[in-house]
Amino acid sequence: MIQNVFLPDRIGTYSLFRKKIVGIHITPQKIYATVLIAEGRSLTLTKTYLQEVIQEKNTQQEKTSEALAELMKKVGSYDSLISTLTSSYVTFKELRFPFITKEKIALALPYEIEPFLPFPLLDAFFDFSIVKINMEKNYSEVIVAAVQKKHLYDHLQLFSKAAIHHEIITVDMLNVYGLYEKIHHLYPMEENGIIAAWDDAMIHIAYLHEGVIKTVRSLIKDKDERKTWQSLFFTLQSFSQEYGTIKKVLFMQTDLTTVSQAQEQLGIPCELFTLRKNLSALGITQKDTETTTEEPNLFSLAAAYPSSFTADFTLATEQQQSKQDSLLKQQIIACAGLTTILLCAMFIHTFLQVHKLSSAVNSTRESIVKELKKSFPSIKSGNLVQAMKTAKQAVSKEEEIWFSFSSQTRHSFLKYLYTLSTKIEPEILGLQLKKMIINKDTILLEGSIRNFDAATILEQELKDSHLFVHVPSLEKTDFSVPLTLSKQGDVI
């Protein structure tokens, strides 16, 4: 989907889209699966699965893959699959860095952990989670988990043989600590404390100082229960000698009988964490709560749980990088496709709009020419420019005609006529006026006078009227004189 290409699945612990998350936990005898539906800030536990692994010598991995394939058929489709790697394969180290951003920590991490690894750095996959940030002093404390490549490849092979692809592999006890961190206020460990999570074949022990995880160890459960307790007691003693006296042990994935027995043999305050009773505190709702009585598997549920502590953690760094490269290619292809679609849509839209506008312009031109022809019958051309030119010439002619009838010029012409009638004495001059044409800027006088003396008198009378810029000499008794009007004589 396009949303998965350009948008993250979640921001922090908030899921942007409805997502089916499957957590897988594999032991030598059993495979557990827990399905969580994440939507917004809500989490719903929909189903838990258990698949027995057939025990056969020399074919254990094949039988585990077959059981895994059978289990995934029951699970069906999913959006994200997260599997856990047992802590017994993992080396843990607590480190402090003089900066707080994950990007800087990731750059410096290989150089910091190499001296502490029991195997070459090139033979390791590793990742880290931030356990503490001090903003004032600008430092961060992290816990690093490193595993030899052969152990991770063996784990991945179980899935590849079952035709299952996934790229998120976490560590069981880091996931469990992510759950504890969410509700640590219900089980506070203000000093040195232990989380002991019991598995089918292992006991995983996380050491906490002031509620913050420091390291993890794993013990194999012996058939002789007495030896198992001795190993647990020895491990707690070693923690006490190295870090300080253990004040409290929080048992998970076990029962009250075991807790009571532990408190009696260890002499340390012990408490039982029951997952089903704490689902609501973890923000998880469970379907069919009235009919479901069995305890969900701690490790598979912790793997599926979207904890902020392990939000970006995975030991399968090669697969994660491959996924990022694939995502980048998808983003480039999708971006190119969307850009092409957008450009094509813009081109089509522009073409349609231009065609529509062109049709409107042509229609308007035809309409204008049609209307002009109604008003000016002299227009013969269908070209708008030519029709406008012809119409403009016709209007100019009509302006000259109508100018003489306008109220402004009518007042001026009356003034001209009045002045000329008072200044010129037609009887003395023997004036016979045949034509007088008054235009906007000139007056044309055409007629005859008695003699040349009358011509001189007429010239003077015209000059005395002060209506004209210049009065030419009259050299004949018959005259046709164009006289340019003076602005002083106008009454505008």
N, C-alpha and C positions, 0 to 999 in steps of 0.2 A: 504494500500500500504506500501511496505517496507520503502519507503522514509519517511512516516509519523511516523514510529516507531523509526527510528534512527536519523532523522534530525528534527530540529524545523521548525514550519510553517514560522517563520520570524525571522530575526535578527534586533532588533530595529524596525524600520518602513519599512524595506525591506522584501518583501515577496519572499521566496525562490521558492515557487510553486504557480501556478495559483489557486486562492481560491475564492469561492463564499461566501461572508459574508452577513448575514441577521441581520439587527437591528430591534428589536421589541419594540414598546412603547405602553402601554396599559393605556387607560383612562376609566372612567365609561361608556362613551357613544361610544367610538371608539377605534379601534386598528389600529396602523400604522405599516407599514413594509417598509424598504428601503433595496434594494439589491445593494451591491457594489462588483465589481470584482477587486481583488487585484492581481497584477502580477508585481514583481520587485518593482519599485517605482511608478508605474502607478496605478491609481484608476479610475474605470469607474462606474458611476451611471447608472445602467441598467433599474431599474424599481422601482416605489413606489406604495404601495398598501394601501387601506383604507377599513376597514370592520366595518360596523355599528353593535353595540351591542344592541340586543332587550332588552328593559327595562321592567322587571317584578319583582315584589316584591317577596322576599324570595328565588328567583332562579337566582339571579344576577350572582353568580359564575358559575353556569351551563351554562347560556346563554353566558357568556364571553368565557368559554372554547369551546363552540360550534362555536362561531364566530372566535375564534383563529384557530380551526381546519379547518374551511372553508378558512380562509386566507392562511394557510400553504399549502392547496391544490393548490392555485393559485401560490404560491411561488415555489413549487416543491422542488427538491433536493437542498442541500446546503452543504457546508463544515464546516461552523461555524455559530452558532446562538447565538446572544447576546441580552438579554432583559434588560430593565431598570426598576428600582424600584423608585417610586416617593420619592422625597426628604422629603416629609411630614412625612414619617415613619422613617427617618434616623436622628441620632444624630451626629453632626460634632464637631470635636475638633482639634485645631491646637496645635502641640507639637514640641519641639526642642530636638534633641538627640546629644550627644557629639561624634558621629561617623557617617559615611556616607554610609556604606554598608547596603543594604536591609536586609541581613540575620541577622545582629546584631540588627537592628531596630525591626524586627519581633520577636526576642527573648525577647526584653525588653518591647514591646508594651503592652501586657496584664497588666503588673504591673503599667504602667503609666496611662492607660485610666480608670482603675477600679474606682478610686475615682470620676470621672466626669460623669459616666453613671447614668442615672435615673432608671436603672433596673440592676439586678445582672449580673455579668460578664458571669456566666454559662448560662444565658438566652440570650446571645448576639452572633451574628455573626459580625465580623468586618474585615476591611482591611484598607490599607493606600496607599497614593500616595505621593511621594516626590515633594515638591513645590520649594525647594531651597537648594542648596548645597554650602557651603563655604569651599573650599579646603584649604585655608590658615589657618583658625582657626579650621578646622576639625570638623565641625558640619553640621547638616542637619535639615531642617524644613519640617514637614509632615502635611498633613491633614488626619485625621482619620474619617472614616464613620462606624458607628455601628448601627445595627438594631436588634430589638427583633426577636427571632426565629419564633414566631407565624406569624409575617408579611411576613417573607421570605418563610415559609412553605405554607402560603396561596397563595403566588405568584407562587411557584413551582407547587402547586396543579392545577393551571389553565392549565399548560402545560402537567402535567401527565394525567389529564382527557382527554386532546386532543391527548394523545399518542405521545407526543413530549418530547424528552429528551435533556436537555442542562445543562451546568454546569457553564456558565458565566452570572452573574447577576451584573450589574453595577448600578450606581446612575445617574439619569437624568442630574443633574446640573454639576456633575464632568465630564461627557461626553461633555457637552456644553462648559465647561471651557477648555477641551482638544482641542476643535475646536478653541476657542478664542486664546489660547496660540500659535497656529500655525500662526495666522495672527494678533497678538496683535499690531504689528507695524502700521497696518492700522487704528486701533482704540485704540490709546495709552491712558493709564490711569496712569499718572505719580504720582498722589497722591491717595486720596481715591475715589473709583469708585464703581459703581453698574452695574451688569448684571441682567436685568429683562427679563425672558423668559416666555411668555404667553402660557398657555396650554388651553385645552378645559374647564377644571374646576378649574385650579390652576394658580397662578402666583408664579414662583420660582425665588428667589432673591439670588444672590451670591455677597458677599462683597469682594472687591479687594483692597489691599493696594500696591501701586506701581506696579500694574499689576499682583500681586500674590494673589490667592484666600485664604481667611481666614476662612470664614464660609458661611453657606447657610441657608436660611429660606424659608418657603412656605406659601402662603396665599390662602385661598379658595375664589374663585370669587363669590361674592354675586349677587343675581338677581337684587338687587338695585345697579346700577353702582356707585352711590354716595358713598355708604358704602365701595365698593371695593377701591375707590380712598382714602378714609379716612384710611383704613387699610394699604394701600401702603405708604401713607404719614407718618403714625404713625411708621411704620417699619423703614423707612428711617431716621426719627428723632431719633429713638432708636440707630441706627447704628452711627449717628452723635454724640450722647452723649457718646457712648461707645468707638468709635474709632477716631472720628474727623469729621469735616464737609465734607459732600459728595460733590465732585466737578463735577461729571459727571454720567449720567445714560445711559447705552447702552441697548436699547430695542431690543428684538429678538422675532420672531414668532408673529409679530403683524403688524400694518399698520401705515402710516404717520399720519392719523387722531388721533390715540391713542397717538402717540409721541407728537404731537402738543398740545393735551389736557393735557398730563402729564407735559410738560414744562410750560404750563400756570398755572396749579394748584400747581405744586411742586416748581416752581421757581428755578429749577436746569437745567443746560444745558443738553439736551437730544438728543440722536442720534439713528437712526434706522439701525440695521444690517439686510440686506436682504441676505438670504442664497444663493439664486440662482445667485445673482450677484458676490458672493465671492467663487463660486465653483472652478474657475480656480486658485485663490489664495491659496485654500486648496489643490491644486494638483489633483482635480477631474474633469474628463471629463464626459459629459452627452450625452447619446445617444438621437438622434432625438431632438436636442436642438431647431431647428426651429419650430417644432410642439408642443413642451412642453412649456406651459406658467405657469402652476401652481407651486406654491412654494413647494419644498420638505419639509417633516416634519422634523423639527429641531432635535427633540429628538431621533427619530429612525435612522436618518442619523448619528447623533453624536455617537450613540451606535455602529453602524457598522464601523465608521471611526477608522482606526488603529493609534490612538494618542499615542505618547510615554508617555504621562501623565498617561493614564489608561491602558497601555499595559499589565500589570500583575495584574490588579485589578479585584477582584470578591468577592462578599459577600457570594456566595455559596461555602464556604470553604470545607464543607463535600463532596459535589459533585466533587469539584476540586481534593480533596485528593483521592476520589474513582477513578477518572480518572487517576491520577498519579499512583496509585497502579495497575490499569488495564494496563496502558502503560508499567509499569515496568515488569509485567507478560508477556506482548506481546514481550517486548525486550528480556527477558530471553528465551522465547520459540523460537523467531526468531533467536536469537544468537545461541541457541543449534542446531536448524535446519540447520542454515548456516554452523556451525562448523562440524556437521555430514556430510553434503553434501561436504564440503571442504575436510574432511578426506577421505571420500569414493572416491572422485575424485582423490585425491593424491594417494590412494592405487591402484586404477585402473590404473592410469597413471604409477605408479612405476612398477606394475605387467606387464603392456604391454611393458614398456621399458626394464625390466629385461628379459622378454621372447624374445624380439627382439634382445637384446644383447647376450642372450644365443644361439639363433639361429645363430647369426653372428659368435660367437666363435666356435660353432660346425662346421659351414660351413668352417671357416678358418682352423680349425684343419684338416678336411678332405682334404681340398685343399693342405695344407702343406704336409700331409702324401703322397698324390698322387704325388706331385712334387718330394718328397724325393725318392719315389720308382722308378721314372723315372731315377734319377741320381744314385741311389744305388740299383741295382736289388737284392742285398742280403737281403734287408728289406722284411720280410714276415708279420710282425704284423701290424694291423691297428691302434694300440695305438700310439699316438703321442710321449709320453715319451720314449717308447721302440724304436720307429723308430728313434728318435733323438739320443738315446744312440748308436744304431747300426751305424747310419751315422757318429757319432763322432769317433767311433772306426775306421771306414773305412777311414775317413779323416786323422786320426793320422797316419795310415799306409802309406797313400799316401804322407803325409808330410815327413815322413822319407825317402821315395824313392825320392821325388822331391827335398829334401834338398841337396842331393849330386849334383844336377844339377843347383842349384841356382848360380847366379853370385858371391855371397859372398863366398860360400863354394868352388865353382870351383876355385877361385883364391887361397884359402887356400890349397886345395888338390894338385894343381900344385906346390905350395911351398913345401909341404911335399914330393912329388915325386922328386922334384929337389934336395932337401936336402939329401934325402936318397940315390939318385943315385950318389951324389958327395962324400958322406961319406963312403958308402959301396963299397968294391972292390970285385965283384963276382968271378973273376978269381982266386984271391989268396985264397978266402974262399971256392971255389968250390961250390958256392951257387946255389942251384936249387930252385927257388921260384915258388911254385905251386899255391899259392893263396894270394892275398892281398885285404882285405876288409876295405874300409875306411868309417867309420860312422861319426856322428857329434862329438862324444867325444873320439872315439877309432879307432885304426888301428889294424887289425888282420893280422899277418904275418904267413904264413904256408909254410914249405918247408924242405930242408935238406942242410947240409954242409959237408965238406970233413972229418974233424976229430974234436977232442975235442979242439985242439989248435985254430982251426978256430972258434969254439964256443966262446972262450974267446975273440978273436979279434972282432967278430960280436957284442958281448955285449958292448965292449968298443966303437965301432963305433956308435952304437945306442945311447949310453950315450953322445958321443961327438956331436951328432946332435942337442941336447937340445930341441927336439920335444916332449919328453915324461916326464911324472911325475916320473915314475919309470920303470927301465928296469930289469926284473927278470933274474936270472941265467939260462943259457942254459945247461942242464945236459945231453942232448942227441943230436946226430947229426941230428935226425929228430925233428923238433920243430913245435909248433903251439902256437904262443905267442900273447895274447891281450895286446896292449900297450895303456895306457891312455894318451891322448894328453895334453900337457902343454899349458897354455894360452900365455906364452912367445913365443911359437913357432907359434902362430896363427897370421895372418896378417889382422885380421878384422879391 
